[in-house]
Amino acid sequence: MNLSRNLAIALALSATTACTSLPDTSGYTAASLQLKQSAAAAGSVLEAELGRMAEYLPADRRDGVGATVQRFGAAWGTTVASLDAMARYAESIEEITAAGNDGGAAARGVAQGIQQLAGAVGLVPGAAVATLATDTAAAIYTQIANVRASRSLVRSLDAAEPIIRDVAVVVTGQVDAAARMFNNLISAERSVLEADMEDVLRIDQRLEQQEKQLGQHFAALSEESGPAAARAAAQAELDRVRNGRSAIAPRIAAYNAARAALGARETAGAELFAATRLALTTWESAHQKMTTAIRERRPVTFQSLQAAATDVRAILERWRDL
């Protein structure tokens, strides 16, 4: 009797769950798109600003720096292309959940989306960038086959998790590569600036010491009421040194301004790369969160991913204020 009653309750709950609509995953898509758009905009500004910084360098060094700036733009473009592929994958999942598909057709849709994503970031042969070894690519294909064979939306998303983690690792590596190129470029520009100003700074340092010593000498002569001729000579020598410092002061001011600008952009770049890495980690965890929500047929929000994408945009706005 109790067994029959429990079975009836279980069947009723199963039927209720089956009829419950799938959660809205549009927030995952929206946040993924915002991350891609923010990173693309920030990268464009970053590249333009780095190019503008080359104006501080001697004319004979600008062409080489300009070529490096273009290589950085290409490297960051690879990251943006991967973020775009991640957004397209999110869109494919949204289409599946919006249609209410949770069976074999959904699994095939997830498999198609994950295969396109893996190809776009270079996890499988034939992609623009060969990222992983052949045996790893074979493992990815096996995982994609498992996704396709899952016969349910939840099981296919579970099977896709290892690939999602691999995608996050690969794209983080792309961010790291762009960051290294950016940091090398900042260091190169700073080195050129310092080399160009080395003699000027050394002269200014020597004149500064002379100005201090002559100032003390002139003050002592004044206090002792020394001979007028001696005071006049000391004053003339002090004026000569001060005039020398004044003559090179504009170059030193421009040098200090350039160093400050490089430092500000170095900080902003570091913030951008850190925020993008965090967003990638958040994107990966948001996928797990989405899978759990679909399994439990409950609403899901993606506030953390949205906040991470917003942080990238906020860095862009701060950069524009520099």
C-alpha positions as CSV (number, residue, x, y, z in Angstrom):
1,M,0.0,0.0,0.0
2,N,2.7,2.5,1.0
3,L,4.9,1.3,-1.9
4,S,2.1,2.0,-4.4
5,R,1.5,5.4,-2.8
6,N,5.2,6.3,-2.9
7,L,5.4,5.2,-6.5
8,A,2.4,7.4,-7.4
9,I,4.0,10.4,-5.7
10,A,7.3,9.8,-7.5
11,L,5.5,9.6,-10.9
12,A,3.6,12.7,-10.1
13,L,6.8,14.6,-9.3
14,S,8.5,13.3,-12.4
15,A,5.6,14.5,-14.5
16,T,5.7,17.9,-12.9
17,T,9.4,18.2,-13.5
18,A,9.1,17.1,-17.1
19,C,6.5,19.8,-17.7
20,T,8.5,22.5,-16.0
21,S,10.0,24.9,-18.6
22,L,13.7,25.2,-18.9
23,P,15.3,28.2,-17.1
24,D,16.0,31.4,-19.0
25,T,19.7,31.4,-19.9
26,S,19.6,34.7,-21.9
27,G,21.6,36.3,-19.0
28,Y,24.5,34.0,-19.9
29,T,24.4,35.2,-23.5
30,A,24.1,38.9,-22.6
31,A,27.0,38.8,-20.2
32,S,29.2,36.8,-22.6
33,L,28.4,39.3,-25.4
34,Q,29.2,42.3,-23.1
35,L,32.5,40.7,-22.1
36,K,33.5,40.3,-25.7
37,Q,32.4,43.8,-26.7
38,S,34.1,45.4,-23.7
39,A,37.3,43.5,-24.3
40,A,37.2,44.5,-28.0
41,A,36.7,48.2,-27.2
42,A,39.4,48.2,-24.5
43,G,41.9,46.5,-26.8
44,S,41.3,49.0,-29.5
45,V,41.9,51.9,-27.1
46,L,44.9,50.2,-25.6
47,E,46.5,49.7,-29.0
48,A,45.8,53.3,-30.1
49,E,47.2,54.7,-26.8
50,L,50.3,52.6,-27.1
51,G,50.8,53.9,-30.6
52,R,50.4,57.4,-29.4
53,M,53.0,56.8,-26.7
54,A,55.5,56.2,-29.5
55,E,55.3,60.0,-30.2
56,Y,57.5,60.5,-27.1
57,L,60.3,58.4,-28.7
58,P,63.0,59.6,-31.0
59,A,61.9,59.5,-34.7
60,D,64.3,56.7,-35.6
61,R,62.8,54.4,-33.0
62,R,59.1,54.9,-33.8
63,D,58.7,52.5,-36.7
64,G,60.0,49.5,-34.7
65,V,57.7,50.4,-31.8
66,G,54.8,50.8,-34.3
67,A,55.3,47.3,-35.7
68,T,55.3,45.9,-32.1
69,V,52.0,47.8,-31.3
70,Q,50.4,46.2,-34.4
71,R,51.6,42.7,-33.2
72,F,50.0,43.4,-29.8
73,G,46.7,44.4,-31.6
74,A,46.8,41.1,-33.5
75,A,47.4,39.1,-30.2
76,W,44.6,40.8,-28.4
77,G,42.4,40.3,-31.5
78,T,42.9,36.5,-31.0
79,T,41.5,36.9,-27.5
80,V,38.6,38.9,-28.7
81,A,37.8,36.3,-31.4
82,S,37.8,33.6,-28.7
83,L,35.5,35.7,-26.6
84,D,33.2,36.1,-29.6
85,A,33.1,32.3,-30.0
86,M,32.2,31.9,-26.3
87,A,29.3,34.4,-26.8
88,R,28.1,32.4,-29.9
89,Y,28.2,29.2,-27.8
90,A,26.1,30.9,-25.1
91,E,23.7,32.0,-27.8
92,S,23.4,28.4,-29.0
93,I,22.5,27.2,-25.5
94,E,20.0,30.0,-25.1
95,E,18.3,28.9,-28.4
96,I,18.0,25.3,-27.1
97,T,16.6,26.3,-23.7
98,A,14.2,28.9,-25.2
99,A,12.8,26.2,-27.5
100,G,12.3,23.9,-24.5
101,N,14.5,21.2,-26.0
102,D,16.0,18.8,-23.4
103,G,16.3,15.5,-25.2
104,G,18.6,14.0,-27.9
105,A,18.1,17.0,-30.2
106,A,19.3,19.3,-27.4
107,A,22.4,17.1,-26.9
108,R,23.2,17.3,-30.6
109,G,22.8,21.1,-30.5
110,V,25.2,21.3,-27.5
111,A,27.6,19.1,-29.3
112,Q,27.5,21.3,-32.4
113,G,28.0,24.5,-30.3
114,I,30.8,23.1,-28.3
115,Q,32.6,21.8,-31.4
116,Q,32.4,25.2,-33.0
117,L,33.7,26.8,-29.8
118,A,36.6,24.3,-29.5
119,G,37.5,24.9,-33.2
120,A,37.4,28.7,-32.8
121,V,39.8,28.8,-29.9
122,G,42.2,26.2,-31.4
123,L,41.4,23.1,-29.4
124,V,40.9,20.9,-32.4
125,P,42.8,20.6,-35.7
126,G,41.8,22.9,-38.5
127,A,41.4,25.9,-36.3
128,A,43.3,29.1,-37.1
129,V,45.6,28.6,-34.1
130,A,46.9,25.2,-33.3
131,T,46.9,25.3,-29.5
132,L,47.1,21.8,-28.1
133,A,48.8,18.6,-29.1
134,T,47.2,16.1,-31.4
135,D,46.5,13.6,-28.7
136,T,44.8,16.3,-26.7
137,A,42.7,17.2,-29.7
138,A,41.7,13.6,-30.1
139,A,40.6,13.6,-26.5
140,I,38.5,16.7,-27.2
141,Y,36.8,14.9,-30.1
142,T,36.0,12.0,-27.8
143,Q,34.5,14.4,-25.3
144,I,32.4,16.0,-28.1
145,A,31.2,12.6,-29.1
146,N,30.2,12.0,-25.5
147,V,28.3,15.2,-25.5
148,R,26.4,14.2,-28.7
149,A,25.6,10.8,-27.3
150,S,24.2,12.1,-24.0
151,R,20.6,12.1,-25.2
152,S,19.6,14.9,-22.8
153,L,20.4,18.5,-22.3
154,V,21.7,18.2,-18.8
155,R,23.9,15.2,-19.5
156,S,25.3,16.9,-22.6
157,L,26.2,20.0,-20.6
158,D,27.8,17.9,-17.9
159,A,29.8,16.1,-20.6
160,A,30.8,19.5,-22.1
161,E,32.3,20.8,-18.8
162,P,35.9,19.5,-19.4
163,I,35.9,21.3,-22.8
164,I,34.6,24.4,-21.2
165,R,37.5,24.3,-18.7
166,D,39.9,23.7,-21.6
167,V,38.5,26.7,-23.4
168,A,39.0,28.9,-20.3
169,V,42.6,27.7,-20.0
170,V,43.4,28.3,-23.7
171,V,41.8,31.8,-23.8
172,T,43.6,32.7,-20.5
173,G,46.8,31.7,-22.2
174,Q,45.9,34.1,-25.1
175,V,45.4,36.9,-22.5
176,D,48.7,36.1,-20.9
177,A,50.5,36.2,-24.3
178,A,49.0,39.6,-25.1
179,A,49.9,40.8,-21.6
180,R,53.6,39.8,-22.0
181,M,53.7,41.6,-25.4
182,F,52.1,44.6,-23.8
183,N,54.5,44.7,-20.9
184,N,57.5,44.2,-23.2
185,L,56.4,47.1,-25.3
186,I,56.0,49.3,-22.2
187,S,59.5,48.3,-21.0
188,A,61.0,48.9,-24.5
189,E,59.4,52.4,-24.7
190,R,60.6,53.2,-21.2
191,S,64.1,52.0,-22.0
192,V,64.3,54.2,-25.2
193,L,63.1,57.2,-23.2
194,E,65.7,56.7,-20.5
195,A,68.5,56.1,-23.0
196,D,67.6,59.2,-24.9
197,M,67.6,61.3,-21.7
198,E,70.6,59.7,-19.9
199,D,73.1,62.4,-20.8
200,V,70.6,65.2,-20.1
201,L,69.6,63.8,-16.7
202,R,73.3,63.4,-15.8
203,I,74.0,67.0,-16.7
204,D,71.0,68.2,-14.7
205,Q,72.1,66.2,-11.7
206,R,75.6,67.7,-11.9
207,L,74.2,71.2,-12.3
208,E,71.8,70.6,-9.4
209,Q,74.7,69.8,-7.1
210,Q,76.6,72.8,-8.3
211,E,73.6,75.0,-7.8
212,K,73.4,73.8,-4.2
213,Q,77.1,74.3,-3.5
214,L,77.2,77.7,-5.1
215,G,74.0,78.8,-3.3
216,Q,75.6,77.9,0.0
217,H,78.8,79.7,-1.0
218,F,77.0,82.8,-2.0
219,A,74.9,82.8,1.3
220,A,78.2,82.5,3.3
221,L,79.7,85.5,1.5
222,S,76.6,87.5,2.1
223,E,76.5,86.7,5.8
224,E,80.2,87.5,6.2
225,S,79.9,90.7,4.2
226,G,82.6,89.6,1.9
227,P,84.1,91.7,-0.8
228,A,81.6,92.9,-3.4
229,A,83.6,91.5,-6.2
230,A,83.6,88.0,-4.7
231,R,79.8,88.2,-4.1
232,A,79.3,89.4,-7.7
233,A,81.4,86.5,-9.1
234,A,79.5,84.0,-7.0
235,Q,76.2,85.4,-8.1
236,A,77.2,85.3,-11.7
237,E,78.3,81.7,-11.4
238,L,75.1,80.8,-9.6
239,D,73.0,82.5,-12.4
240,R,75.0,80.6,-15.0
241,V,74.2,77.2,-13.5
242,R,70.6,78.1,-13.0
243,N,70.2,79.2,-16.6
244,G,71.7,75.9,-17.7
245,R,69.2,74.0,-15.7
246,S,66.4,76.2,-17.0
247,A,67.5,75.5,-20.6
248,I,67.1,71.7,-20.2
249,A,64.1,71.9,-17.9
250,P,61.5,71.6,-20.8
251,R,63.1,68.3,-22.0
252,I,63.1,66.9,-18.5
253,A,59.5,67.9,-18.0
254,A,58.5,66.2,-21.2
255,Y,60.5,63.1,-20.1
256,N,58.7,63.0,-16.7
257,A,55.3,63.4,-18.4
258,A,56.1,60.6,-20.8
259,R,57.2,58.3,-17.9
260,A,54.1,59.2,-16.0
261,A,51.9,58.4,-19.0
262,L,53.6,55.1,-19.6
263,G,53.1,54.2,-15.9
264,A,49.4,55.1,-16.0
265,R,48.9,53.0,-19.1
266,E,51.0,50.1,-17.7
267,T,48.6,50.1,-14.7
268,A,45.5,50.3,-16.8
269,G,46.8,47.4,-19.0
270,A,47.5,45.3,-15.9
271,E,44.0,45.9,-14.7
272,L,42.5,45.0,-18.0
273,F,44.4,41.7,-18.3
274,A,43.5,40.8,-14.6
275,A,39.8,41.7,-15.1
276,T,39.7,39.6,-18.3
277,R,41.3,36.6,-16.6
278,L,38.8,36.9,-13.8
279,A,35.9,37.1,-16.3
280,L,37.1,33.9,-18.0
281,T,37.1,32.1,-14.6
282,T,33.6,33.5,-13.9
283,W,32.4,32.4,-17.4
284,E,33.5,28.9,-16.7
285,S,31.8,28.8,-13.3
286,A,28.6,30.4,-14.8
287,H,28.4,27.5,-17.2
288,Q,28.4,25.1,-14.2
289,K,25.8,27.2,-12.5
290,M,23.6,27.2,-15.7
291,T,23.9,23.4,-15.9
292,T,22.8,23.0,-12.3
293,A,19.8,25.3,-12.8
294,I,18.7,23.4,-15.9
295,R,19.0,20.1,-14.0
296,E,16.9,21.5,-11.1
297,R,14.5,23.4,-13.3
298,R,14.9,26.6,-11.4
299,P,15.6,30.2,-12.3
300,V,19.2,31.3,-12.7
301,T,21.0,34.6,-12.8
302,F,24.5,35.5,-14.0
303,Q,25.2,38.5,-11.9
304,S,28.9,37.6,-11.2
305,L,29.6,37.2,-14.9
306,Q,27.7,40.4,-15.7
307,A,29.8,42.2,-13.0
308,A,33.0,40.8,-14.4
309,A,32.1,42.1,-17.9
310,T,31.2,45.4,-16.4
311,D,34.6,45.6,-14.7
312,V,36.3,45.3,-18.1
313,R,34.1,48.2,-19.4
314,A,34.9,50.3,-16.3
315,I,38.6,49.9,-16.9
316,L,38.1,51.2,-20.5
317,E,36.3,54.3,-19.2
318,R,39.1,54.9,-16.7
319,W,41.6,54.6,-19.5
320,R,39.8,57.2,-21.6
321,D,40.1,59.6,-18.6
322,L,43.9,59.3,-18.5
